[in-house]
Amino acid sequence: MVTVIICYVFWDYVPTTKLLGWGAATTAIAIFRYGQYLAYQRDSEANINADKWLLRFVSSLVIHSLVISFANWELYPERDFTQQLLFVLIIMGVASGGAIVLAAHLPSATIFTVVLLSPLAFRFIVDPTFPFLYGPLTLVYAILLINTSRDLSKSISRSTRLQHEAEQAKERAEAADRAKSQFLANMSHELRTPLNAIIGFSEVLQRQVFGSIGSNKNLEYANDIHDAGRHLLSLISDILDLSKIEAGELEIEVKKVNINSVIESAWRMLRDRAQNKNVTIDLALDPESINISGDERAIKQVVINLLTNAVKFTPDGGRVTILTTNNPDGGAILKFTDTGIGIAEADIPLILQPFGQVASSYSREHGGTGLGLPLSNSLVNLQGGTLNIESQIGVGTTVTVYLPANGKQNTDDIAATPDIFVPESIKA
């Protein structure tokens, strides 16, 4: 580009043979250097031969710089002061651009700047057309360009080092994450088998299959062992499922799922727990059957988790409402509304993180691991759906789940959903 500009600008002021000869020489060396770059890219052992290639690049750069610098003698307009001034500005501009472009390798930037500006400084000294002082000033300008290149070189080296360190840290984190996921996957059988045995034996003791176990205290201990075993098994299952999702190893088994049937099944499982807390569960299910393609086990897990949370955090005498409706695009919308303690808006992102819990006396009283919502959110997203939480402290919480008609569908926008049915007792 510089060659074309110089040839065009000075076509009428410099002998044509000199201009074309200089242009051909600079073009030839530029093509040679580009071919050198392509050869470097194709060299499978370029990293091993880095010093050899660096020497080649620097040598060709010196030749290129000398060819461009030769314009100071061959192409300099002898009689037109305006053109002379324009020539000086072009050479200085080329030197500035080269110093910046080559800053990644300071020796190359220094060689290019010195080779290009030294002849110009010499011309200022010997040519009476310009003040003598222009010569030393040109050398000062060259020193400033070299200092600028040095600063840029340090910045580039620092950025490269930081990028390399960041990549290494990322690789270490990914390796650790893979190791964690692999460990949990390998430990799945080893963890669940003894727990299932503990739960099974505790059930035998609970039912006193082989006769009375004596004191009622022993029966209480058996109940406690059974409950603790089931709780631990549930926790381990959730952790394993989350790990598989993070590792991309949890496969979705897509088949036809009747959403209303899943809701009713989960309701039957949890209605005794709700009755023990004096919490009413209202079902506002779409009268038309809602059938989508998805993973029934994952959807049921989501429903159980959300319904369990709603019952757990709803005080005595409260109410939980589950609404289902068909979305216009064929998907399903599920809404879980409770009259529980509510969540501050700022805390909603926290509870969607694994083991994230909102600190309050009520939440601490009811315990939990903080895995239910993150796992539900991951299972919904895995099927192309979305999970949204709206809540107000002291009023209650509404969790809206959208599941697409096809479990593998990626959905960005959810069509407008109808208002949730709210019983008069809640409105009051």
N, C-alpha and C positions, 0 to 999 in steps of 0.2 A: 504493500500500500504506500509506504514512504517513497519507494522507487518511482511509482506511477505519479505521485504528487510532484516530486522534484522534476521529473522529465516533463510533465505538463506545464509547470510554472516557468521553467527556464528554457523552454523549447526555442524561443526567439532570442535568447541572450547568450546561449552557449553553443559552440559548434556541434552540429548534429552527430558527427562520428564519435566525439567524446561522450556525448550524452547517451547515445545508444550503447556504446561500449561499456560505460559504467553501469547502465541499466541492465545489460545482459549479464554482467559479472555478479551484481548483487542478486539478481533473480536466480542465477545458477547456484550460488552458495546457499540461498534460502531453500531451494528445492533439495539440495544435498542434505541440509540439516533436517528437513522434514523427513526425508528418506531414512536418515539416521535414527530419528525418533520412532518411525515405524519398525525399523529393525530391532530397536530396544524393546518395543512392545511385544514383538514375536519371540524374543529370546527367553526361553523357559528357565534359563539360569541367570537372568539379569541381576537378581539379588546377590548371587554368588560373585558375579563379575562386576559389581557396582563400581569399584575403583577404576576398572578399565573403561567402562562406559562414561564415567565422569570425566576422565582425561580426554576422551574423544569429543565429548560435548564442549568442554572448555576450549580445546584446540580449534574446533570449527567455529566457536564464538569469536575467538581472537581473529581468525581469518575474516569472518563476516564483519567484525568491527573495523578492521583495517580497510576492507573494500569500501564500506560506507564512508570511512574517514577520508578516503582518497578523493572524495568529492570536494574536500577543502582546497585541493590543488587543481584538479581537472575541471571542476564545474563552477568555480567561483566567478561570478560576473565581474569583470574587470572595470567596466566603465559606468555602469548604472548604479548609483548609490542606493536608490530605493530597492533594487533587486539584491544588492549586497546585504542590506539590512534584513530583507526577507529571508535570504539564504542563512544568515546567522541565527535568526529566530527558528528556522526549521531544524537546523543542526542541534540547537539547544533543546528544542522540543523532543527530538528523537532521543537525545541523551537522557532527558528527564523520564520519558516513557520507559526506556531500557533499564534505568536504575530501579524503577518501581517493579517492572515485570520480572527482573532477574534478582529481586531482593531475597528470594528464598535461598539463593546461593551467593553469599556476599562476595567471594572472589570474582565470580562472573560479572556481577554488577560493577565492581571496581574496575576490572579490565575494560569492560565496555565503555564506561564513563571516561576513563583516562585516555584510551585510544581515540575516542571520538572528539574530546574537547581540547586535548593538548595541541593538535595542529591548529585549531582555531585560535587558541591563546597565542601561539607563535605568530600567526598571521597578524593579529592585532598589534603585536610588538613591532613587527617589521613593516607593516603597511601604514603609511602616513595618513591614509584616508580616515582611519579611526584614531581616537586618542590613545596614547600609549598605555594609559591606566586600564583600558579594557582588557589587556592581556592578563595582568594579575587578578583582575576581577573574575575573569573566566575560570582561572584556577581555583579561586575561592568558591565559585559556584560549583565546580566539580567536587570540591571537598564537602560542601553542603549536601550535594546529591549522594555522595558516598555515606555520609552520616545518616541521612534519611534511609538509605538502603539498609544500613546496619540496624537501625531501630526497627524497621519493618522485618528484617531477618530475625531479630530476637522475638518479635511478636509472633511471627509464623512458627518459629521453633517452639515457643511456649504453647501456642494453640495446638500444634501437632502433638506435643508431649501430653497435654491435657486430654486431647482426643484419644490418644493411645491408652492413657490410664483409664479413661471412661470406658473404652471398649473392653479393656482387661477386666474392669470391675463388673461390667455387664456380663461378660463370659463367665466370671466366677459366680455371679448371682444366678445365671441360668443353669450352670452346672450344679450349684447347690439345690436349686429348685427341682431339677431333674432327679437328683439323688434323693431328695425328700419324697418326691412323688413315687419313685421306684421303691423306696423303703416301705412306704405306706402300702403300696400295692402288694409287695411281697409279704408284708406282715398281716395282710387282711385275714388269711386263713388262720394264722397262728393266734391272732387276737380274738377272733370270733369263736373259734372252736371251744376254748376253755370257758368263755363267758356263757355260751349256750349250754355247756355242761353244768355250770353253776346255777343257771336259771332253771334247768330241768330238774336238778336234784332238789333245789329249794321248793319247786312246785310239788315234788313228791312229799317233802316234809310238810308243806302247807296242807295237803290233802290227807296226810297221815295214811298213805297207801299201805304201808307195812305195819300199821298199828299206831297207837297213841305215842306221841313224843313227850308226854308227861306234862310239865308245867305250861301254863298259858304263856309264860315268858319265853319259853322255847319257840312257841308258835309265832310270837311277835318277832323274834329274831329271824325266823325263817321268812316271814313276810318282808322284813327289812332287807334281807339278803336278796330275795327275789326282786324287790323294787329297785335296789341299788344296781343289781346285775342288768336289769332291763334298761335302766337309765344309762349305764355305762355303754351297753351295746348300742343304744340309740346314738349316743355321742360319737362313738367310734365310727358308726355307719355314716353319720353326717360328715365327719372329718374326711373319711375315705372318699365320699362322693364329691366333696369340694376339691380334694386333691386331684381326683380324676378329671373333673371339669377344667381345672387350671392347666393340667397337663394335656388336655384335649383327648383324653382316653375314654371318657364316658360316652357311650354310644346311645343314640336315641332310637328306640324301636317304634317306628311310626305305624299306627293302625287306627282304625275308627274308634273314637272314644265318645261315649255319651256323657256329656258334662253333668247333667242333672243326676244321673245315676252315681257318678263319682261323689257329688256333693252329698247325696243322701247316705251313701256308704260311710263317708267321714262323719256325718252327723250322728249316725247310729253308734259309731265308735266313741264319740265324745259327749253324748247327751247325758250319760250318768255323771261324768265329771262336772258338767254344767249344772245339773240338778243339785249336786252336793254343795255347790257354791251359791245356789239360789240364783243362777243366771239363766235367763230365757233365751233360747236360740230360735229365731224366726226364719223360716225358709220362704223366700219370694222368688221361686223358680219360674222361668219362662214356661208358659203352658205348652209351647211347641218344643218338640225334642231338639236339643242342640247337639249336633254331631260334628266333630272335627277330626282331622288327622293329627295324631300326636302320640306321645309316650304316656300311656295310661298310668304306669307306676309313678312317673315323675309328676304328672298332674295331680294324682292323689296325694303324693307327698307334699306338694305345695299347699293343697287345700287343708290337709291335716295340720301343717305347720301354722298356717295363717289362722285357722279356727282355734287351735290350741293357744296361740298368743292372745287372740281376742278374749277367750274365756279367762285365761290366766290374769290378764290385766284389767278385767272388768269387775268392779266391786260387787259385793252382795246386793242382790236385787236389781242388777243391771240387765242389759239386753244386748244381744248380738244378732245382727240381721245379715243373711246371705242372699244376695240377688244374682240371678243369672239372666242373660239376655243375648239374643243373636245380634251380631254386628252386621251392618248392611253388606260388608265384603265377604260374609260367610263365616267369619271368625266368631269367637265367643268372648263375652265380657263377664267377669265375676267380680262382685263387690262384697267386701267384708266390712261391715260397719258395727262399731261397738260404742258403748257409753262408758268406756274405761277412763283411765287416768290421763290419756293423751300424751303427745310427744311434742316438745318444742321444735319449731321449724328448723332451727340451727342444728338440732340433734339427729335429724332424719338421715343425712349422709353417714353419720357415725354408726347407726344401727344396721346399715346395709353392708358394713364391713365385718369380716369374720371376727368373732369374739367381741364385737362392739356392743356395749351396753350403756344405757343412760343411767347415770348415778342418781338414784332416788331411794328413799326408804322403802317405797312400795316395790320397786323392781328388785332391790336386794332381798326383800322378804320372800319373793317368789323365785329367786335363784334363776337358773338357766345358764346356758353357755354362750348365748349370743350367736348361734349358728343357724337358727331357724329361718330368719329373714334373708341373710346372705345366700343360704342354700336355695331358698325359694326363688330369689331374684335370679340366681345363676341358672336354675332349671328352667325358668320361664324364658330367659334370654336365649338359652340353648335351643329352644324350639321356635325362635323368631318372634317371641312375644315381648311384652313390657309389663313392668310392675311399678305402680305409682302409689305413693303414700301421702295422704292429707290428714293432718291432725291438729288438734287444739287442746292445750292443757286444760284438764278439768271437764272437757266436753266429750271427747272421744276421738276415735281414729277410723278412717276409711282407707282400706287398701284395695286398689283397683287393678285387676289382672286382665290383660288382653292376650288372647291366644289366637293366632291366625288359623284360617281354615286348613292350611297345609303346615305341618310342623316344621318344615325346613324353610319356610318363607321368611325373608328379611323384611321387616316392617318398620318404617320410619314414622308414619303418621297413623293415628288412630281416629277412626270416624267418630263423630259426636255420639255420645252415649246418653240414653235416657236418664232422667233423674232417678235416684235410688228411692225405693219405697221406704219411708220412715214411719213406723207406727206412732200413733198419737201419744203413747206413753213417753216416747223419746222426745217428741216435739215439746211436750209439756215440761 
